Amino acid sequence: MRQEHVEPKDRSAVRSLLRLWPYVKPVRARLFGAALVAVVASCLGLVIPLVLKWIVDGPVADSDPGGVWLGALYLLLLGIAEAVLFGVRRWMVARPLAGVEASMRAELYRHLQRLPVAFHDRWPSGQLLSRGTTDLMMVRMFLAFPLTFLLVNATTILVGFVVLLFQEWTLGLVLLAPVVPLVIICSAFEAKYAAVARRAQDQVGDLTTVVEESVLGIRIIKGFGRHRSQSDAFRALAGKLRTTELGKARLLARIWTLITTLPELAIGAALVFGTIQVADGGLSAGTLVAFLSTALALRWPVESIGFLLAMSQEAATATERYFEVMDAAEEEDTGRAAAPVAREAGGMVFEGVGFRYPDAEEGSAPVLDRVDLHVRPGETMALVGATGSGKTTLTSLVPRLYEATAGRITLDGEDITAMPRARLRELVSVAFEEPTLFSASVGENVLMGAEGAGEEELLRALSVAQADFVHALPQGAGTEVGEQGLSLSGGQRQRLALARAVVGRPRFLVLDDPLSALDVHTEALVEAALRQVLAETTAVVVAHRPSTVMLADRVALLSGGRISAVGTHQELLRTNAEYAWLMSGAGASDDAGAEGGAGTEPGARARPVPEAKPVPEPGAQARPTPDTDLTEPLGAKAPAEEGSTR
């Protein structure tokens, strides 16, 4: 998903850049000091023409070699002083501006962690990455160079023209002639360049997204031989960016040409008129030399206007993009006032819960509609439903990854919207269906689930998740798992995610199909250990297979966005055709029934379950088994038989 490109409309670059003030304020003394040093250094350059005038009208006219050498020494000292002052300016701004960039980047990262999941659903990661890298680099460059030199050059031009007018006001007026056309040209340039700069920076974000997706999905690209199509997609975006950058270059070339040509024409005209005045005796040669030297010293401050305006526009656009993210509302720590709840209503309670995604089309049916469910204290509830029925969405509402749009959820009688999020997420632990690991050690990934947990808790969690493979890794629990944990198998990542969920001994546990990537033997071992954990907590387990359902005390069937039935596994098998159909399909072909069940109406006839063939252990001789009856307690089977019903 690419971010929709935003064209700047009725926005002021100055207003955008002023938003940087809170970040710049702590270092304002250094910045103002550096600007003052740069102004002094630039004005020293305007003294050089005055020394030249003295040399020409004095020692040169009087044929005094000593005076010429003295004037040369003055010029050398002025040049050295100017260079030293500009070096001091650079030293004064380098460290504080690096700190400004670092603080802005840290603030952006902190803010991203506190934005709701719905925000991250809408925004491509490449766009966020480009805002935290390229855009902030542009902001730092603006603060280091254009911001200072817009002030320095403006002061230099003003002082320079005052000097020119005092030297010879008629020639000074000649040089002032291009001012009005330059102002009009710069205004037009600023508006056009702003649009192109915004487009280019958005396209950089799109390109970053493609690169990131290609790197993370390299196994898919290689596995399906999609190198060419991905290269074509990258080439197309790179071509768009190239076209936009060439457009920026053309605009900059035009403004640079005009800004350079007009002052040069004015200097040429002043030279002609000044030469005529010298020939007529109305102007000394030294004054003409000083005048032209001053005019040439002002060339760079004038010609750099286009360059500085371009960098300022890019910085303004980068600032806008930065604050587009920073202006997004964070998750509220507490929600609406909670109505009183009977204290006896313990456990996890869903009361009339409804949910619609923020970007859903108006008038579309909600994902969840008036969900009512009571998970008693210490009870494990299996949540079963067809694919797309909203099981994962419902479990995401418990830790408030999304906010319920109707109804409420209570934990031991307390409305979760009235809890601080930090406390809520201490009470509730989650294991997602797609396990995500970070570029850190195994131990750090697991202990992320409980602040302050130590070695003992880590070993216990690894034991519960049957993650004994960790001890065989090169550095044990200290082994780095790499980006996304892709150096591990899917089953290993899922076991570490499960360990992360149980390490803190949470009061409430939400497991989203936590065993889907495990083989039947490991699954049976994990289930046996997990039963001990579930006996100590209140849990909701999303289940697609009978083996997972057997971990639960009761089962809730989610259908059409509502809870259509609640009961034990055996009760629902006997009384609910849709549930029986889902379970029979899951037992036959690894969740194929769940896929097909999406279109099955309640009351449809349950299909018979084929014979369950036990999986012999390695080296063991296969033994014949009797037919499997779906209504038998699956928990009583041997691990191999339990897995064979998948």
C-alpha positions in Angstrom: 0.0 0.0 0.0 1.5 3.3 -1.0 0.9 6.6 0.7 -1.3 8.9 -1.3 0.8 11.8 -2.5 -0.2 15.2 -1.0 0.2 18.3 -3.1 0.9 21.4 -1.0 -2.1 23.7 -1.1 -2.1 27.2 0.5 0.7 26.3 2.8 3.5 28.6 3.9 7.1 27.3 4.0 7.8 29.7 6.8 4.9 28.5 8.9 6.0 24.9 8.4 9.5 25.6 9.4 8.5 27.5 12.5 7.2 24.2 13.9 10.8 23.2 14.3 11.2 25.9 17.0 10.5 23.6 20.0 13.3 21.3 18.9 15.7 24.2 18.1 15.0 26.2 21.2 17.4 24.3 23.5 20.3 25.1 21.2 19.2 28.6 20.1 22.1 30.3 21.8 24.6 28.3 19.8 22.7 28.9 16.5 22.3 32.7 17.1 26.0 32.9 18.0 27.0 30.9 14.9 24.9 33.2 12.7 26.5 36.3 14.3 29.9 34.9 13.6 29.0 34.2 10.0 27.6 37.7 9.6 30.8 39.2 10.9 32.9 36.9 8.6 30.8 37.9 5.6 31.0 41.6 6.3 34.8 41.3 6.6 34.7 40.3 3.0 33.1 43.7 2.2 36.1 45.5 3.8 38.5 44.0 1.2 37.2 46.3 -1.6 37.8 49.3 0.7 41.4 48.2 1.2 41.7 47.8 -2.6 40.5 51.3 -3.1 43.1 52.6 -0.6 45.9 50.6 -2.4 44.9 51.9 -5.9 44.3 55.5 -4.9 47.2 55.6 -2.5 50.4 53.5 -2.8 49.7 52.5 -6.5 49.0 56.1 -7.5 52.0 57.3 -5.5 54.3 54.5 -6.7 54.9 53.4 -3.1 55.9 49.6 -3.1 56.0 49.6 0.7 52.4 50.7 0.9 51.4 48.0 -1.7 53.0 45.3 0.5 51.2 46.7 3.6 47.9 46.6 1.7 48.6 43.0 0.6 49.2 42.1 4.3 45.9 43.7 5.3 44.1 41.7 2.6 45.8 38.4 3.7 44.8 39.0 7.4 41.3 39.8 6.4 41.1 36.6 4.3 42.5 34.5 7.2 40.1 36.1 9.7 37.1 35.4 7.4 38.1 31.7 6.9 38.7 31.2 10.6 35.3 32.7 11.5 33.5 30.5 9.0 35.3 27.5 10.5 34.2 28.6 14.0 30.6 28.9 12.7 30.7 25.3 11.4 32.1 24.0 14.7 29.4 25.9 16.7 26.5 24.3 14.8 27.7 20.7 14.1 27.1 19.2 17.6 23.9 21.0 18.6 22.2 20.3 15.2 23.2 16.6 15.4 21.5 16.6 18.7 18.4 18.3 17.3 18.2 15.6 14.6 18.7 12.8 17.1 16.0 14.2 19.4 13.5 14.5 16.6 14.2 11.0 15.4 13.8 9.7 19.0 10.6 11.6 19.4 9.3 10.2 16.1 10.1 6.6 17.2 8.5 7.1 20.6 5.4 8.5 18.9 5.2 5.6 16.5 5.2 3.2 19.4 2.2 5.0 20.9 0.1 5.2 17.7 -2.9 2.9 17.4 -2.5 -0.3 15.3 -5.1 1.2 12.9 -2.6 3.9 12.0 0.1 1.3 11.1 -2.5 -0.6 9.0 -2.8 2.5 6.8 0.7 3.7 6.5 3.4 1.8 4.5 6.5 1.2 6.6 8.7 2.7 3.8 7.0 6.0 4.2 7.6 6.1 7.9 11.2 5.0 7.4 11.9 7.8 4.9 10.4 10.3 7.3 12.7 9.2 10.1 15.9 9.2 7.9 15.9 11.2 4.7 13.5 13.9 5.8 15.2 14.5 9.1 18.6 14.7 7.3 17.1 17.4 5.1 15.9 19.3 8.2 19.3 19.1 9.8 21.0 20.4 6.6 18.5 23.3 6.5 19.3 24.3 10.1 23.0 24.0 9.5 23.3 25.9 6.2 20.3 27.6 4.5 18.8 28.9 7.7 22.0 30.6 8.7 23.0 31.8 5.2 19.6 33.2 4.4 20.2 35.5 7.3 23.9 36.0 6.5 23.4 36.6 2.8 20.4 39.0 3.4 22.6 41.0 5.9 25.5 41.0 3.5 23.5 42.2 0.6 21.9 45.0 2.6 25.3 46.1 4.0 26.9 45.7 0.6 24.3 47.9 -1.2 24.7 50.6 1.5 28.5 50.6 0.8 27.8 50.8 -2.9 25.5 53.7 -2.6 28.0 55.5 -0.4 30.8 54.9 -2.9 28.8 56.0 -6.0 25.0 56.2 -5.7 24.3 56.4 -9.4 26.1 53.1 -10.1 24.4 51.7 -7.0 21.0 52.3 -8.5 22.1 50.5 -11.6 22.9 47.4 -9.5 19.5 47.7 -7.7 17.5 47.5 -10.9 17.2 43.7 -11.0 15.8 43.5 -7.4 12.1 43.6 -8.4 12.3 41.0 -11.2 14.3 38.7 -8.9 11.7 38.9 -6.2 8.9 38.0 -8.7 11.0 35.2 -10.1 11.8 33.7 -6.7 8.1 33.8 -5.6 7.1 31.8 -8.7 10.0 29.4 -8.3 9.1 28.8 -4.7 5.5 27.7 -5.5 6.5 25.3 -8.3 9.5 23.8 -6.5 7.4 23.1 -3.4 5.1 20.8 -5.4 7.9 18.9 -7.1 9.9 18.6 -3.8 6.8 17.0 -2.1 6.3 14.6 -5.0 9.9 13.5 -5.0 10.0 12.9 -1.2 6.8 10.8 -1.4 8.2 8.8 -4.2 11.3 8.1 -2.1 9.0 6.7 0.5 7.3 4.5 -2.1 10.7 3.3 -3.3 11.8 2.5 0.2 8.7 0.5 0.8 9.4 -1.7 -2.3 13.0 -2.3 -1.3 11.9 -3.2 2.3 9.2 -5.6 1.1 11.6 -7.2 -1.4 14.2 -7.8 1.3 11.8 -9.2 3.8 10.1 -11.3 1.2 13.2 -12.5 -0.6 12.3 -16.1 0.1 9.0 -15.7 -1.7 10.6 -13.8 -4.6 13.2 -16.6 -5.0 10.8 -19.4 -4.4 8.4 -18.2 -7.2 11.0 -16.8 -9.5 9.5 -13.3 -9.3 12.8 -11.4 -9.7 11.8 -9.9 -13.0 8.4 -8.6 -11.9 9.9 -7.1 -8.7 12.7 -5.5 -10.7 10.1 -4.1 -13.1 8.2 -2.6 -10.2 11.3 -1.1 -8.7 12.4 0.2 -12.1 9.1 1.8 -12.7 9.1 3.6 -9.3 12.8 4.6 -9.8 11.9 5.9 -13.2 9.1 8.1 -11.7 11.5 9.4 -9.1 14.2 10.1 -11.8 11.6 12.1 -13.8 10.7 14.1 -10.7 14.3 14.7 -9.8 15.0 15.9 -13.3 12.1 18.2 -13.1 13.6 19.6 -9.9 16.9 20.0 -11.6 15.3 21.9 -14.5 13.5 24.3 -12.2 16.7 24.9 -10.3 18.7 25.4 -13.5 16.2 28.0 -14.7 16.1 30.0 -11.5 19.9 29.8 -11.2 20.3 31.0 -14.8 18.0 34.0 -14.2 19.4 34.8 -10.8 22.9 34.7 -12.3 22.2 36.5 -15.5 20.4 39.6 -14.2 23.0 40.6 -11.6 25.8 40.0 -14.2 24.1 42.3 -16.7 23.7 44.9 -14.0 27.4 44.6 -13.1 28.3 44.9 -16.8 26.2 48.0 -17.1 27.8 49.5 -14.0 31.3 48.8 -15.3 30.5 50.6 -18.6 29.0 53.6 -16.8 31.8 53.7 -14.2 34.5 53.5 -16.9 33.0 56.5 -18.7 32.9 58.4 -15.4 36.6 57.6 -14.7 37.5 58.7 -18.3 35.6 62.0 -17.7 37.4 62.5 -14.4 34.2 62.3 -12.3 35.2 59.1 -10.5 38.6 57.9 -9.2 40.0 54.6 -10.5 40.3 53.3 -6.9 36.6 54.0 -6.3 35.6 52.1 -9.4 37.8 49.2 -8.4 36.3 49.2 -4.9 32.8 49.5 -6.4 33.3 46.6 -8.8 35.0 44.5 -6.1 32.1 45.1 -3.7 29.6 44.1 -6.5 31.5 40.9 -7.2 31.6 40.1 -3.5 27.8 40.3 -3.6 27.5 37.8 -6.5 27.5 34.7 -4.3 25.0 36.0 -1.8 22.6 36.9 -4.7 23.2 33.9 -6.8 22.8 31.5 -3.9 19.3 32.7 -3.3 17.8 30.1 -5.6 19.9 27.3 -4.1 19.0 28.3 -0.6 15.3 28.7 -1.4 15.3 25.2 -3.0 16.9 23.7 0.2 14.4 25.6 2.3 11.5 24.3 0.3 12.7 20.7 0.6 13.2 21.2 4.4 9.7 22.7 4.7 8.3 19.7 2.8 10.3 17.3 5.0 9.0 19.1 8.1 5.4 18.8 6.8 5.9 15.0 6.3 7.4 14.7 9.7 4.5 16.4 11.4 2.0 14.5 9.4 3.0 11.5 11.6 3.6 13.5 14.8 0.1 15.1 14.5 -1.6 11.7 14.4 -3.4 11.1 17.7 -1.8 8.7 20.1 -3.7 6.0 21.9 -5.5 7.4 24.8 -4.2 6.0 28.1 -7.7 5.9 29.5 -11.0 5.8 27.7 -14.5 6.8 28.4 -15.9 6.6 31.9 -16.8 3.1 32.8 -20.2 2.2 34.1 -20.2 0.3 37.4 -19.9 -3.4 37.0 -21.0 -6.1 39.5 -17.9 -7.3 41.2 -19.1 -10.9 41.0 -18.8 -10.6 37.2 -15.2 -11.8 37.3 -13.1 -13.3 34.5 -13.3 -11.9 31.0 -16.6 -10.5 29.9 -17.7 -9.2 26.4 -20.9 -7.2 26.6 -22.5 -6.2 23.3 -19.1 -5.7 21.7 -19.1 -4.4 18.2 -16.3 -3.4 15.9 -15.8 -1.8 12.5 -12.4 -1.0 11.1 -11.7 2.7 10.8 -11.2 2.5 7.0 -14.3 0.4 6.3 -16.7 1.6 3.7 -19.6 3.5 5.0 -22.7 1.3 5.3 -20.7 -1.9 5.3 -21.5 -4.6 7.9 -19.4 -4.5 11.1 -16.8 -7.2 11.6 -18.3 -7.9 15.1 -21.8 -7.2 16.1 -23.2 -7.4 19.7 -20.8 -10.1 20.9 -21.7 -11.4 24.3 -19.4 -13.8 26.0 -18.4 -14.6 29.6 -15.1 -16.4 30.2 -15.2 -17.4 33.9 -12.2 -16.8 36.2 -9.6 -19.6 35.6 -11.5 -20.9 32.6 -10.1 -21.5 29.1 -12.4 -20.6 26.3 -11.8 -21.9 22.8 -12.9 -19.5 20.1 -14.0 -21.3 16.9 -15.3 -20.0 13.6 -14.9 -20.0 9.9 -12.0 -18.1 8.2 -12.8 -14.4 8.2 -15.4 -14.7 11.0 -13.5 -12.2 13.2 -11.8 -14.4 15.7 -8.4 -12.6 15.5 -10.2 -9.2 15.6 -12.1 -10.1 18.7 -8.9 -11.2 20.5 -7.2 -8.0 19.4 -9.8 -6.0 21.3 -8.8 -7.4 24.7 -5.3 -5.8 24.9 -6.8 -2.7 23.1 -4.8 -3.1 19.9 -8.1 -1.9 18.4 -10.8 0.0 20.3 -14.3 -1.6 20.3 -16.7 0.6 18.5 -19.7 -0.6 20.6 -20.2 -2.4 23.9 -17.4 -3.1 26.5 -15.0 -5.7 27.7 -14.3 -6.2 31.4 -11.5 -8.0 33.2 -12.5 -9.2 36.7 -15.2 -6.6 36.7 -13.1 -3.6 35.5 -13.7 -2.0 32.1 -10.6 -2.2 30.1 -11.2 1.3 28.7 -10.8 2.7 32.2 -7.5 1.1 32.7 -4.1 2.6 31.9 -2.8 0.7 28.9 0.4 -0.2 30.8 -1.6 -1.9 33.5 -3.9 -3.6 31.0 -1.0 -5.1 29.1 0.6 -6.3 32.3 -2.6 -8.2 33.0 -3.1 -9.5 29.4 -0.5 -11.5 27.4 -0.9 -12.3 23.8 0.6 -14.8 21.3 -0.3 -14.0 17.7 -0.8 -16.5 14.9 2.1 -15.0 13.0 5.0 -15.0 15.4 7.3 -11.9 15.1 10.8 -11.9 16.5 13.2 -9.0 16.7 16.9 -8.7 15.8 18.0 -9.6 19.3 18.9 -12.7 21.3 16.5 -15.5 22.0 16.4 -14.6 25.7 15.7 -10.9 24.9 12.8 -11.9 22.6 11.2 -14.1 25.2 11.7 -11.8 28.2 10.1 -9.0 26.2 6.9 -10.6 27.5 7.6 -9.7 31.2 9.5 -6.7 32.5 11.9 -7.7 35.2 11.7 -11.5 34.5 15.0 -13.4 35.0 16.7 -16.6 34.1 14.4 -18.8 36.1 11.3 -17.4 34.4 13.0 -17.7 31.0 13.8 -21.4 31.5 10.3 -22.1 32.7 8.7 -20.4 29.7 11.0 -22.2 27.2 10.0 -25.5 28.9 6.3 -24.8 28.7 6.7 -23.9 25.0 8.8 -27.0 24.4 11.5 -24.8 23.0 14.4 -27.0 24.2 16.1 -26.4 20.8 17.3 -23.1 22.3 19.9 -24.9 24.4 21.4 -26.5 21.3 21.9 -23.1 19.6 25.5 -21.8 19.4 25.2 -19.4 22.4 22.0 -20.9 23.9 19.5 -18.2 24.9 22.1 -15.6 24.0 22.0 -16.5 20.3 20.9 -13.7 18.0 17.9 -14.8 15.9 18.4 -12.2 13.1 15.8 -10.0 11.4 12.2 -11.3 11.8 13.7 -14.5 13.3 14.0 -15.9 9.8 17.1 -17.9 10.8 14.6 -20.2 12.7 11.9 -22.5 11.4 8.3 -21.5 11.6 7.6 -23.9 14.4 10.6 -22.6 16.4 9.5 -19.0 16.0 6.0 -20.0 17.1 7.3 -21.7 20.2 9.4 -18.7 21.2 6.3 -16.5 20.7 4.4 -18.8 23.0 7.2 -18.7 25.6 7.0 -14.9 25.4 3.3 -15.0 26.1 3.6 -17.2 29.2 6.9 -16.0 30.7 5.2 -13.3 32.9 2.5 -15.6 34.4 -0.3 -13.3 33.1 -3.7 -13.3 34.7 -5.3 -13.2 31.3 -4.0 -15.0 28.2 -5.0 -14.6 24.6 -3.6 -17.2 22.2 -4.4 -16.9 18.5 -4.0 -20.4 17.1 -0.6 -20.8 18.9 0.2 -24.4 17.6 -0.5 -24.1 13.9 3.1 -24.5 12.8 4.0 -27.5 15.0 4.3 -31.1 14.1 1.9 -33.5 15.8 4.5 -34.8 18.3 5.7 -31.4 19.4 2.1 -30.1 19.5 1.1 -32.9 21.9 4.1 -32.0 24.2 3.3 -28.3 24.1 -0.4 -29.0 24.8 0.5 -31.1 27.9 2.8 -28.3 29.3 0.3 -25.6 28.3 -2.5 -27.2 30.3 -0.5 -26.4 33.4 -0.3 -22.7 32.5 -3.9 -22.5 31.4 -5.0 -24.0 34.8 -3.6 -20.9 36.5 -5.0 -18.2 34.2 -8.1 -17.0 32.4 -7.6 -17.6 28.7 -9.1 -17.3 25.2 -7.7 -19.6 22.6 -8.4 -19.2 18.9 -8.7 -22.8 17.6 -9.0 -24.3 14.2 -8.4 -28.0 15.1 -9.9 -30.4 17.6 -6.6 -30.9 19.3 -6.4 -27.2 20.2 -10.1 -27.2 21.2 -9.4 -29.9 23.8 -7.2 -27.4 25.7 -10.4 -25.5 26.6 -13.0 -26.0 29.2 -15.7 -24.6 26.9 -16.0 -23.5 23.3 -17.6 -20.4 21.8 -18.7 -20.5 18.1 -18.3 -17.1 16.3 -20.5 -16.9 13.2 -21.7 -13.8 11.3 -19.9 -11.5 13.7 -21.8 -12.9 16.7 -21.4 -15.7 19.3 -23.9 -18.2 18.0 -23.3 -21.0 20.5 -21.4 -21.7 23.7 -20.8 -25.1 25.3 -18.4 -27.9 25.7 -16.8 -29.6 22.7 -19.0 -32.6 23.1 -22.2 -30.6 23.5 -21.6 -28.5 20.4 -20.7 -31.6 18.3 -24.1 -33.0 19.2 -26.2 -29.9 18.9 -24.6 -27.5 16.4 -24.2 -28.6 12.8 -21.9 -25.7 11.8 -19.5 -26.5 14.7 -19.5 -30.2 13.8 -18.8 -29.3 10.1 -15.9 -27.1 11.1 -14.4 -29.7 13.4 -14.8 -32.5 10.8 -13.2 -30.4 8.1 -10.3 -29.5 10.3 -9.8 -33.1 11.2 -9.8 -34.2 7.6 -7.4 -31.8 5.9 -5.7 -29.3 8.2 -8.2 -26.5 8.3 -9.6 -27.1 4.9 -13.0 -27.3 6.6 -12.5 -23.9 8.1 -11.9 -22.5 4.7 -15.0 -24.2 3.3 -17.0 -23.4 6.3 -17.1 -19.7 5.5 -20.0 -20.4 3.2 -21.8 -23.0 5.2 -25.1 -22.1 6.8 -25.9 -23.3 10.3 -27.9 -26.4 10.1 -25.9 -27.9 7.2 -25.4 -31.6 7.5 -22.1 -32.6 9.1 -19.9 -34.7 6.9 -18.5 -38.0 8.2 -14.9 -38.0 9.4 -12.5 -40.3 7.6 -10.6 -42.9 9.5 -7.8 -41.4 11.6 -4.5 -43.2 10.8 -2.0 -42.9 13.7 1.4 -41.5 13.0 4.0 -44.1 14.1 7.0 -42.8 16.1 10.3 -43.0 14.3 11.6 -46.5 14.2 8.3 -48.0 15.5 6.2 -50.4 13.6 2.8 -49.1 12.4 -0.1 -50.6 14.2 -3.7 -50.8 13.0 -6.2 -48.7 15.0 -9.9 -48.8 15.3 -12.1 -46.2 13.6 -12.1 -42.8 15.2 -15.4 -41.5 16.4 -15.6 -37.7 16.4 -17.6 -37.7 19.6 -14.9 -39.5 21.6 -12.9 -37.4 24.0 -9.9 -36.4 21.9 -7.9 -35.6 25.0 -7.8 -39.3 25.9 -5.8 -40.2 22.8 -2.2 -40.8 22.4 -0.2 -37.9 21.0 0.1 -39.5 17.6 -3.6 -40.2 17.4 -4.4 -36.7 18.6 -2.3 -35.2 15.8 -3.8 -37.6 13.2 -7.2 -35.9 13.4 -5.8 -32.7 11.8 
